[in-house]
């Protein structure tokens, strides 16, 4: 018996738009909510969420932003719910381990889903494609801290394709790719041979396969899942060149932010939001512009893949 067989359907609520798309068999694209509550400041977070949803619609798919509100998994959010997430400083950052608590607590929790939690919820909703900014990964210094994002293990177990601008460049990208390889998670690159590095286009590290066309990406995923191979796939889509940051510049900001986080004893799931906010300040807002641009670009690629999976 799999997780879906045991799932209590009363714990999930579909927006009218998502429910209609499911009934009609139209392509859906899952979107996370941590990027709204923890990844960007207000009001850019809510504005970006709405713009990304509009891009998905404009490219022939239906957006399904996911969060936990009022003790239910909400698949598809209305404007008021997006605004609530964007304005709530105490929104809980939900990964796999946190979902049961947020659902059991009912109205007490405003929960924003991470990559891992969004994958779980997308799977329960029957959505095969998920668009985010960058996945989590192996943190620098993980050989002593053991700080490895739950996103990577979720990619190994949950069959959802994750379109991203690679892994966040605050991480140890080489070890992140090694971890994904060990757990059999394929990394596909779009438009270049190398894995993307979030703020910059090229990590200097090879992706497993370069597959540019959405139809070919869909064939790859269908073959993987038809073989009974569990888990998802990473679709690495580099930030548009005009919005990429110079590598030496962003590396300097990251080094400073990491040192400051260490000095302040910031650890666990608080690290990434702190680093993103601090890098934004150090860059004078330039990193936020890049972050917004790469998410929008991923929405275009994700919508095309969702359509190809339906057409195939």
Buried (B, 14 or more C-beta within 10 A) or exposed (E): EEEEEEEEEEBBBBBEBBEEBBEEEBBBBBBBBBBBBBBBEBEBBBBBBBBBBEBBBEBEBBBBBBBBBEBBBBBBBEEEBBBBBBBBEEBBBBBBEBBEBBBEEEEEBBBBBBBBBBBBBBBBBEBBBBBBBBBBBBBBEBEEEEBBBBBBBBBBBBBBBBBBBBBBBBBBBBBBBEBBEEEEBBBBBBEBEBBBBBBBBBBEBEBBBBBEEBBEBBBBBBEBBEEEEEBBBBBBBBBBEEBBBEBEBBBEBBEEBBEBBBEEEBEEBBBBBBBBBBBBEBBEEBBBBBBBBBBBBBBBBBBBBBBBBBEE
